[in-house]
Amino acid sequence: MIKLLSALAIALSVTLLGAQSAEPSPKPMVVHMKDFAFDPSSLTVQAGQTVTFENDDDVTHNVTADAFKSGDVDGGKSWKYTFSKAGTYNYVCTYHPGMNGTITVTGTQ
């Protein structure tokens, strides 16, 4: 009986230690395209994180920066981009002047 309890205690300790040392999953990052604006208009993420751009409008938008181009994102659709390098990324919708945003990427992948 003591051996069984000891084995269970060791297994539980290993399980708990493994759970504590596991890195938490990064929070999903979403930028909404709504009312001809990006919301939020600025966002900070870690290198390696993916940002989803969701078009909540009924018109087509795009997400365009020096480092990436989404192409057309129709109403109700989304586009994802994984930021692998630290830096500041300014982006716009080329169809709608004044529709712009910034993503700051920290850390390294």
RABELLIN-V118783 format. One record per residue. RES is the residue in one small letter. SS is DSSP state (@ for helix, = for strand, . for the rest). OMEGA is omega in radians with two decimals (999 if undefined). Layout:
# RABELLIN-V118783
res=RES ss=SS omega=OMEGA
res=RES ss=SS omega=OMEGA
This chain:
# RABELLIN-V118783
res=m ss=. omega=-3.14
res=i ss=@ omega=3.12
res=k ss=@ omega=3.13
res=l ss=@ omega=3.11
res=l ss=@ omega=3.10
res=s ss=@ omega=3.13
res=a ss=@ omega=3.11
res=l ss=@ omega=3.13
res=a ss=@ omega=3.11
res=i ss=@ omega=3.13
res=a ss=@ omega=3.13
res=l ss=@ omega=3.12
res=s ss=@ omega=3.13
res=v ss=@ omega=3.13
res=t ss=@ omega=-3.13
res=l ss=@ omega=3.10
res=l ss=@ omega=3.11
res=g ss=@ omega=-3.14
res=a ss=@ omega=-3.12
res=q ss=@ omega=-3.08
res=s ss=@ omega=3.13
res=a ss=. omega=3.11
res=e ss=. omega=3.10
res=p ss=. omega=3.09
res=s ss=. omega=3.11
res=p ss=. omega=3.12
res=k ss=. omega=3.10
res=p ss=. omega=-3.13
res=m ss== omega=-3.11
res=v ss== omega=2.99
res=v ss== omega=3.13
res=h ss== omega=2.99
res=m ss== omega=-3.03
res=k ss== omega=3.13
res=d ss=. omega=3.09
res=f ss=. omega=3.08
res=a ss== omega=2.99
res=f ss== omega=-3.11
res=d ss== omega=0.06
res=p ss=. omega=-3.13
res=s ss=. omega=3.02
res=s ss== omega=-3.03
res=l ss== omega=3.05
res=t ss== omega=3.14
res=v ss== omega=3.06
res=q ss== omega=3.02
res=a ss=. omega=-3.11
res=g ss=. omega=3.14
res=q ss=. omega=3.11
res=t ss== omega=3.06
res=v ss== omega=3.07
res=t ss== omega=3.07
res=f ss== omega=-3.09
res=e ss== omega=3.12
res=n ss== omega=3.13
res=d ss=. omega=3.10
res=d ss=. omega=3.08
res=d ss=. omega=-3.13
res=v ss=. omega=3.13
res=t ss=. omega=3.01
res=h ss== omega=2.94
res=n ss=. omega=3.12
res=v ss=. omega=-2.99
res=t ss== omega=3.07
res=a ss=. omega=3.07
res=d ss=. omega=-3.04
res=a ss=. omega=-3.07
res=f ss=. omega=3.08
res=k ss== omega=-3.08
res=s ss=. omega=-2.88
res=g ss=. omega=-3.11
res=d ss=. omega=3.04
res=v ss== omega=-3.10
res=d ss=. omega=3.10
res=g ss=. omega=-3.14
res=g ss=. omega=-3.13
res=k ss=. omega=3.11
res=s ss== omega=3.11
res=w ss== omega=-3.11
res=k ss== omega=3.06
res=y ss== omega=3.09
res=t ss== omega=-3.11
res=f ss=. omega=-3.05
res=s ss=. omega=-3.08
res=k ss=. omega=3.09
res=a ss=. omega=3.11
res=g ss== omega=3.12
res=t ss== omega=-3.10
res=y ss== omega=3.05
res=n ss== omega=-3.10
res=y ss== omega=-3.11
res=v ss== omega=2.83
res=c ss=. omega=-3.06
res=t ss=. omega=3.12
res=y ss=. omega=-2.99
res=h ss=. omega=3.14
res=p ss=. omega=-3.14
res=g ss=. omega=3.11
res=m ss=. omega=-3.07
res=n ss== omega=-3.14
res=g ss== omega=-3.14
res=t ss== omega=3.02
res=i ss== omega=3.08
res=t ss== omega=-3.12
res=v ss== omega=-3.13
res=t ss== omega=3.08
res=g ss=. omega=3.11
res=t ss=. omega=3.14
res=q ss=. omega=999
